[in-house]
């Protein structure tokens, strides 16, 4: 079997340059820091045509996760020193949809999306701080495939894809009245003490024609975020503009960065600063964030060395293209008998998009939301060894299925929440994305 390969490439700040040259390759994926519109992320990676891929079968998430772990362990290879700094050198890229989390927690729902992963034996990796790009290949990448890949990346696309456009106006499965009714049931649950926080989401639907990658290009210009992603699967395409990291593992160090607390941005700097200050002073948002930090502390404790779980940053203000957020960090040291994908499964789905306690919140979400969440509120991950993983939470995400297009927005509800404010928060989160696709 050949060794790892590394070849410099011309640097392009926009990874769409490379993805367009792979237009007929299956399962294209772009893990995107949204440069040049976002300055937070440092790395991009993209790939296509995995050497093998597999989906969750017969609603058995544990068996699918076990297969992922086995494939990763079988093909993990020590990195040579010249590749040590790269975030990914070939391995697994996959997605855990939110319905997989429901199945793990005994809440199956008909028609829910299933877990998927592929072994990608090569990647285009770009560092935007250094303004450098490389083509890297795993030892599984055979010489003829490596040569074909080089030729493909050097060849401009032959045809422009059909333009993207919506063919129907957006509609929601929870209008203001329906949302108010669901909110009232959440409030009853909070009053009984069944839950302390519940993340209630609305789905927005339309129809479209044309190229989903063009839609993603529009979205990243208005809602750039450091954990964005574009993923093409056989039955759907995910357009993700996520600002939220879920779980990262480097050697034995675990890190999660939950988001709770949102305020709209404003073009006037003074008003924008006032909105940010009000978010930081909000007792309700403070309580929401701290509840989820506690959920994630408990999650990490399940796979961590005893006594190693610690809260780092708490309630840090982070500002993105369309919103301000409050972000906290929780860290731990992975126990010696655990590995990347067991840690990911132990913490899934993320507490920031379910609530507290998680099982009770998920049961209420399952009952109140009219449709399954699909890939929204799931997690897209990559891992090239049992001790290396990074993942996001697929919020600010849209899913193309056939000619249908769905988007979601949600928010955490606590005892101090007001229905009009929570409904408006979903609008603040989703409206820039919907409007970006409604125009020409």
BELKA-V638217 format. One line per field, one symbol per residue. phi: phi as a letter, one per 30 degrees, with the letter a starting at -180 (. if undefined). psi: psi as a letter, one per 30 degrees, with the letter a starting at -180 (. if undefined). burial: # if it has 16 or more other ideal C-beta (glycine too) atoms within 10 Angstrom, else .. A space follows every 50 residues. Layout:
phi->???
psi->???
burial->???
This chain:
phi->.ddebbbdbddbdcdeeddddcdcddhdbbcbdidcdccddccbbbaahd dabacechhcdddddddeddddddcdbdddedcedddabjldbabcdeed ddddcibdbeiddcdbabcccaaccbcdddhbbbccbdedddeddeddde ddddcdddbdddddadcaddbcdbdeddddddedddddddddidbcabcc ccccbabbbjcedddddddddcbeadcdabbccdcabccbcdccdcbbbb hcccbbbdcajbbddbddedddddddddddcddddededdddededdddd ddbcdeicdbdcdbhddbccdcbcbcbcbbbacdddccbeddddddccdd ddcckbddddddddeedcddbddiddicbcbbacldcbabaccddhbbbc biccbbbbabadcbeddceddddddddedceeddddcddd
psi->klllkkkklkkkfjffeeeffhfgklhkkjjkggkgfkgelekkklalil fllklkkhhieeeeeeeeeeeeeegkkkklefgefkfkgkbkklkjlefe eeefghhkkkgkllkklljjglkkkkjfefhkllkkklffjleeeeeeee eeffjlkekklkkkkkgklklkfjaeeeeeeeeeeeeeeeefgelfkkjk lkkkkalllajfeeeeeeefffhklfhllkkkleflkkjkhkgjkdkkkj cgjkkkikkkjkkllkfkeeeeeeeeeeeffjeeeeeeeeeeeeefeeee ffglkkgfkkkckkhkkkkaeflklkklkkllkklfgllefeeeeffklk ffgdakkeeeeeeeeeeekfllfbfkgakklkkglfgkklllkilhklkk jbgkkkllkalkklefkkeeeeeeeeeeefeeeeefffl.
burial->...##...#....#########....#########.##..#.######## #.##.#..#.#..##.###.##..###.....#..############### #####.#....#################....######.##....#..#. .##..........#.#...#.###....#..##..##.##....###### ######.#..##########..###########..##############. ...############......#..##..##.#.######.########## #.##...##.....#..##################..############# ########.#######.##.############################## ....##########..#.#..##.##.#######.##...
